[in-house]
């Protein structure tokens, strides 16, 4: 992946993951309050704690992948690719 694209995708995943961690963190603290913001069914049963924890795990994984992409794109030099360093006869 090109360096600029890796940086863009990494920062996007990092920011979306951070927002999702906040949302799922608030959902763990106040599940009824998070259900109240659901316009389709504001007085329904809030999501289970297990589904909220699963969403939180996915959000943390997304954030970690974004951080990894950003960190590795800064150390990726264009001449470091193995196919570019070998000379073919």
N, C-alpha and C positions, 0 to 999 in steps of 0.2 A: 504494500500500500504506500502511496506517495506520502511524503512527510506532511504536506499541507492538509491532505485529506485525513490523515491519521490524527493530526491535531484537531481538526474541526469535529470529526466524529468523537474523539476522546472528550473534548470539552462539552459537546452536546450530551453525551452519555453521563458525564460527571454532573452537569447541572440538572438534568432530568432525574438522575438518581438521587441527588440532594433534595430536590422538591418532593420526590416520592417518599423518601425517608421521613421528611417532616410530616407529610400527610398520614402515613401509616403510624408514626409515633403519636400523633394526636388521636388517631383512631384507637390506639391501645389505651391511652389515658382516658378518653371520653367516647366510648362507642356509641352511646345514644345521641350525643351531639353531632357526631359524624353522620349518623343515619338521618338526623333532622335536616341536613343539607341535601338529601336525596329528594328531588322534586316529584319523582314518580310515587314514592311511598314514604312520606316523612315520619309517620308514626308506626312504621313496621318494625320488625325485629332487626336489631343491628347485626352485622356480620359476626361470625364466631371469632373467638380469639385465635384459633388455629389458622383460619384464612387470613386474618390480619397479620399474623406472624409470618405466614408464607409470602404475603405481599411485601413485607418488610425485608425478608431474606432476598427476594428478587431485586428489590431496590438497592440493597447494600451490594449485591453482586454487580448490578449495573454501574453503580458508583465506582466499585473497585476496577471494573474493566475500563471505564473511562479514565481513571487515574493511571492505570497501567499503559494505556495508549498514549496519554500525554507524556508520561515519563519516558517511554521508549522512543517516542518520536524525537525527543531532544538529543538523544545519544546516537541516532541513526544517521550516519554520514552517507552521502551518496556513493562514495568509493568503497564502502565497507561490504558491499554485496559480493558474494563469492563468484557469481558469474561474470562480474565486471572486472575482477582482479586477475582472472586466469586468461592467459593469451592462448588462443587456438592457433595451431600451425597451419 
